[in-house]
Amino acid sequence: MDTTDLVLAIVHHLLVFSLAGIIGAEFVLIRGDLPAATLERLASIDRHYGIIAALIIIVGIGRVFWGLKGWEFYVYNWVFWAKMVAFGIVGLLSIVPTVRFISWNRQASANPSFAVPAGELASVKTYVPAEAFVFLLIPVFAAAMARGYGY
């Protein structure tokens, strides 16, 4: 057994589970009131979201090149590309909430009486669940790919 492949797989899975937790935390936090402390927490959590997403990409690339299956398994596998598209869509859906969290946090820091505009909050409450839904496709595609589908 190749230890490099094992370590990359473990780290990759831990990062993906962490990202799922972060999406879940954002989902829960936007459901309640959004005082300044919550806005600061959302901005912090979202920073971790970006860092973990970047690490998932880096470790994932490592798995493609140094994993036991070899890069050909991934490059010619339509399920892998479906998983990548799902990951990309999650990333695109996260842009609006990220921009809003940063903006709200800055405004709350500058103005203690800042209140999140209802329309902007409603928008974020649409994007985060959409991210979560599309994110659920990623382990579905991963499980299919691990069993040889798409190759």
C-alpha positions in Angstrom: 0.0 0.0 0.0 1.3 3.4 -0.9 1.5 5.7 2.2 1.4 8.8 0.1 -1.9 7.9 -1.4 -3.3 7.0 2.0 -2.2 10.3 3.6 -3.5 12.4 0.6 -6.9 10.5 0.8 -7.2 11.1 4.6 -6.3 14.8 4.4 -8.6 15.2 1.4 -11.5 13.6 3.2 -10.9 15.6 6.4 -10.8 18.8 4.5 -14.0 18.0 2.6 -15.8 17.1 5.9 -14.5 20.4 7.3 -15.9 22.3 4.4 -19.3 20.6 4.9 -19.2 21.7 8.5 -18.5 25.3 7.5 -21.4 25.4 5.1 -23.6 24.0 7.9 -22.3 26.6 10.3 -23.1 29.4 7.8 -26.5 27.9 7.2 -27.3 28.0 10.9 -25.8 31.4 11.6 -27.8 33.2 8.8 -31.0 31.8 10.2 -31.0 33.9 13.4 -30.4 37.5 14.3 -27.2 39.0 12.9 -25.7 41.2 15.6 -22.1 42.4 15.1 -20.6 39.4 16.9 -22.4 37.0 14.6 -21.3 39.0 11.5 -17.7 38.8 12.7 -18.1 35.1 13.3 -19.6 34.7 9.8 -16.7 36.6 8.2 -14.2 34.5 10.1 -15.9 31.2 9.2 -16.0 32.3 5.6 -12.3 33.0 5.6 -11.8 29.4 6.7 -14.1 28.3 4.0 -11.8 29.8 1.4 -8.7 28.4 2.9 -10.1 24.9 3.2 -11.5 25.1 -0.4 -8.0 26.0 -1.6 -6.4 23.2 0.4 -9.0 20.7 -1.1 -7.9 21.8 -4.6 -4.2 21.5 -3.7 -4.6 18.1 -2.0 -6.9 16.9 -4.8 -4.3 17.8 -7.4 -1.8 15.8 -5.4 -4.2 12.8 -5.4 -4.4 13.0 -9.2 -0.7 13.1 -9.7 0.6 11.0 -6.8 -2.3 8.7 -6.0 -2.5 5.0 -6.8 -5.1 5.3 -9.5 -2.9 7.5 -11.7 -3.9 10.7 -13.5 -5.4 8.8 -16.5 -8.2 7.5 -14.2 -9.2 11.0 -13.4 -8.7 12.8 -16.7 -10.8 10.3 -18.6 -13.5 9.9 -16.0 -16.7 11.8 -16.6 -17.8 11.3 -13.0 -14.6 13.0 -11.8 -15.5 16.0 -14.1 -19.0 16.0 -12.8 -17.6 16.2 -9.3 -15.3 19.1 -10.3 -18.2 20.9 -11.9 -20.3 20.5 -8.7 -17.3 21.8 -6.7 -17.0 24.8 -9.1 -20.7 25.6 -8.8 -20.4 25.5 -5.0 -17.5 27.9 -5.2 -19.4 30.2 -7.5 -22.5 30.1 -5.3 -20.3 31.1 -2.3 -19.2 34.4 -3.9 -22.3 36.4 -3.1 -22.4 35.3 0.6 -18.7 36.0 1.0 -19.0 39.5 -0.4 -22.0 40.1 1.8 -20.3 38.8 5.0 -17.3 41.0 4.4 -19.4 44.0 3.7 -21.7 43.5 6.6 -18.8 42.9 9.0 -17.1 46.1 7.9 -20.3 48.1 8.2 -21.1 46.7 11.6 -17.5 47.6 12.8 -17.9 51.1 11.6 -21.5 51.6 12.8 -22.7 49.7 15.9 -26.3 50.3 15.0 -25.9 48.6 11.6 -28.7 46.3 10.6 -28.3 43.8 7.7 -30.6 44.9 4.9 -33.5 42.5 4.5 -33.1 42.0 0.8 -29.4 41.2 1.1 -30.1 38.7 3.9 -32.8 37.1 1.8 -30.3 36.7 -1.0 -27.8 35.1 1.2 -30.5 32.8 2.6 -31.0 31.6 -1.0 -27.3 31.1 -1.9 -26.1 29.2 1.2 -28.8 26.4 1.0 -28.1 26.2 -2.7 -24.4 25.7 -1.9 -25.3 23.0 0.6 -27.6 21.2 -1.9 -25.0 21.2 -4.7 -22.3 20.2 -2.2 -24.3 17.0 -1.5 -23.6 15.9 -5.0 -19.8 15.9 -4.4 -19.7 12.8 -2.1 -22.3 11.1 -4.4 -19.9 11.5 -7.4 -16.9 10.6 -5.2 -18.6 7.3 -4.1 -19.5 6.5 -7.7 -16.0 7.3 -8.9 -14.4 5.2 -6.1 -16.3 2.2 -7.4 -15.1 2.7 -11.0 -18.0 4.5 -12.5 -17.3 6.9 -15.3 -14.0 5.4 -16.4 
